[in-house]
Amino acid sequence: MRVLRDVVGAVAGEDARRVLVRYDRNARPVENWCPPGLAKKNNGCMPPGQAKKLTRDRFAGYFGSSYPRLSGDDWRYYDGYAYRPQNGVIDALIPLVGGALFGGNQWPSAYDDYRAPSYYGSYFGQNPDNRYYYADRTLFSVDPQDRRILGIAALLTGDDITVGQPLPRGYDVYNVPYAYRSRYPDGADAMYRYSDGYVYQVDPKTRLVAAAIELLT
């Protein structure tokens, strides 16, 4: 399954980011973010046999206490995600990463080897005094004293980006870390996108990657 995620901003005061997901299991054309067969059903882009189950499995019934601002009955749950159908397609989707990795829970000791460099926090406008851990393509912010999960600092794609090649799909949203945005703003001649320690300079017209700039500590 090909998943393209455009991180469009954090949900204020919560430990998740709103993600818009476009996917097609068989690499077929996507209609309004939904494979053609499911789009015709006009049921929120739900897989066959899931409509009744997902109607019952409301987001609030599962995780409303962990995400109080997202506990409305328009959110539903499926396969580790809370999603919101809108006008026959999936309008927004929140990753419930790792099942137990919610804000307020303790970071599991079994995941200690997944610790990320502390400067990742500075990249994403977070508190550099916190600890950061990487799991399921997600960077978590953790209190160093009581190991409490403070929230999701960033979603990292892990895509391979090569100079001279087209920028992979899914990077439409400007995502350069806050500390570097004044240095690498989008413009008519170049746009900049961040991925796993590098800022990439991209030609806006051809979408070819022109340069890779490593962000050093």
C-alpha positions in Angstrom: 0.0 0.0 0.0 1.3 3.4 -1.0 0.7 6.0 1.7 1.3 9.7 1.0 1.1 11.9 4.1 0.9 15.7 4.0 1.4 17.0 7.5 -0.7 20.1 7.6 -0.2 21.3 11.2 -0.6 20.2 14.7 -3.9 20.0 16.5 -3.6 22.8 19.0 -3.0 21.6 22.5 -3.0 17.9 21.6 -0.3 15.3 21.0 -1.1 14.5 17.4 -0.8 16.1 14.0 -3.6 16.2 11.5 -2.7 14.1 8.5 -4.4 13.9 5.1 -3.9 10.5 3.5 -4.2 9.6 -0.1 -3.7 5.9 -1.0 -4.4 3.2 -3.5 -3.6 -0.4 -2.7 -3.1 -1.4 -6.3 -1.4 1.7 -7.7 -4.6 2.6 -9.6 -5.7 6.2 -10.2 -7.0 7.8 -7.1 -10.4 9.7 -7.3 -10.8 12.3 -4.6 -8.2 10.6 -2.4 -10.0 7.3 -2.7 -9.6 4.2 -5.1 -12.2 4.2 -7.8 -14.0 1.1 -6.6 -14.5 2.6 -3.1 -15.2 6.1 -4.3 -18.3 4.8 -6.2 -19.7 3.5 -2.9 -19.8 7.0 -1.4 -19.3 5.5 2.1 -16.2 7.4 3.4 -13.8 5.3 1.4 -14.4 2.3 3.6 -13.2 -1.1 2.6 -15.9 -3.7 1.8 -17.4 -5.2 4.9 -16.1 -2.5 7.2 -18.9 0.1 7.0 -21.1 -1.4 9.8 -18.1 -2.2 12.0 -16.7 1.3 11.7 -20.0 2.9 12.4 -20.0 1.2 15.8 -16.3 1.7 16.4 -16.4 5.4 17.0 -13.2 7.2 17.9 -14.6 8.5 21.1 -15.4 5.0 22.3 -11.8 4.0 21.9 -9.5 6.9 22.5 -11.6 9.9 23.4 -10.1 10.2 26.8 -6.6 10.5 25.4 -7.6 13.0 22.7 -10.4 15.1 24.3 -10.6 17.6 21.5 -11.0 14.9 19.0 -13.7 12.9 20.8 -16.6 14.1 18.7 -18.8 11.5 17.1 -17.7 12.4 13.6 -14.3 10.6 14.2 -14.1 6.8 13.7 -11.4 4.2 14.3 -9.8 1.7 11.9 -6.5 -0.3 12.0 -4.6 2.0 14.4 -6.0 5.3 13.0 -8.7 7.7 13.9 -10.3 9.1 10.8 -13.1 11.5 9.8 -15.1 10.8 6.6 -16.3 13.9 4.8 -18.3 14.1 1.6 -17.7 10.4 0.7 -13.9 10.5 1.2 -11.5 10.3 4.2 -11.0 14.0 5.1 -8.6 13.7 7.9 -6.7 11.0 9.8 -4.8 10.8 13.1 -2.2 8.0 13.6 -2.7 6.3 17.0 0.9 5.2 16.9 2.0 2.1 18.7 -1.4 1.6 20.4 -0.1 2.6 23.8 2.1 5.5 22.8 -0.3 8.2 23.9 0.4 11.5 25.4 0.5 11.1 29.2 1.6 7.4 29.1 5.1 6.4 30.1 7.5 5.6 27.3 8.1 1.8 27.3 11.6 0.8 28.5 11.7 -1.8 25.6 11.8 1.2 23.2 14.8 2.9 24.9 17.1 1.9 22.0 14.9 4.1 19.7 16.2 7.3 21.2 16.9 10.1 18.7 19.5 12.9 18.9 18.3 15.7 21.2 18.8 18.3 18.5 15.8 16.8 16.7 13.6 18.8 19.1 15.2 22.1 18.0 14.5 21.2 14.4 10.8 21.0 15.0 10.4 23.9 17.4 10.2 21.7 20.5 11.9 21.8 23.9 15.5 20.7 23.5 15.6 19.6 27.1 13.1 16.8 26.4 14.1 13.4 25.2 13.1 12.2 21.7 12.4 8.7 20.5 11.6 7.4 17.1 9.0 4.7 16.4 6.7 3.9 13.5 8.0 6.8 11.5 7.0 9.2 14.3 9.2 11.3 16.6 7.9 11.4 20.2 8.8 14.0 22.8 9.3 12.4 26.3 9.8 14.0 29.7 13.3 13.0 30.8 12.3 12.9 34.5 9.2 10.7 34.6 9.4 9.3 31.1 5.9 10.6 30.3 5.1 11.0 26.7 4.5 14.7 26.0 3.4 14.4 22.4 4.3 13.8 18.8 7.1 16.2 17.7 7.1 15.2 14.0 6.1 12.6 11.5 9.2 11.4 9.5 8.6 9.8 6.1 11.9 8.0 5.6 11.6 8.5 1.8 14.7 8.2 -0.4 15.4 11.6 -2.0 18.1 11.9 -4.6 19.7 15.0 -6.2 18.7 15.1 -9.8 15.6 13.0 -9.3 12.0 14.1 -8.9 10.9 14.9 -5.3 8.7 12.0 -4.1 5.0 12.7 -3.9 3.6 13.8 -0.6 5.8 16.8 0.0 3.4 19.5 -1.1 3.3 21.1 2.4 6.3 23.2 3.5 7.9 21.3 6.4 11.3 22.9 7.0 12.1 23.0 10.8 11.3 26.3 12.5 14.9 27.2 13.2 15.8 27.1 9.5 12.7 28.6 7.9 14.2 32.1 7.6 17.2 30.7 5.8 15.2 28.3 3.5 11.9 30.0 2.6 10.0 28.9 -0.5 10.2 31.2 -3.5 9.7 31.5 -7.2 13.0 30.0 -8.0 13.3 27.3 -5.4 11.3 25.5 -2.8 12.7 23.6 0.2 11.5 20.4 1.9 12.9 18.6 4.9 13.5 14.9 5.4 15.5 13.1 8.1 18.3 15.6 8.7 18.4 17.2 5.3 16.8 20.2 3.6 16.3 19.6 -0.1 16.3 22.4 -2.6 13.7 21.7 -5.3 12.9 23.3 -8.7 9.2 24.4 -8.3 8.4 23.8 -12.0 10.1 20.5 -12.7 10.1 19.3 -9.0 13.6 18.0 -9.5 15.9 17.9 -6.5 18.7 20.4 -7.1 20.7 20.2 -3.8 20.8 18.5 -0.4 21.7 20.5 2.6 22.6 18.6 5.8 21.5 20.2 9.0 24.4 19.9 11.4 24.3 20.3 15.2 
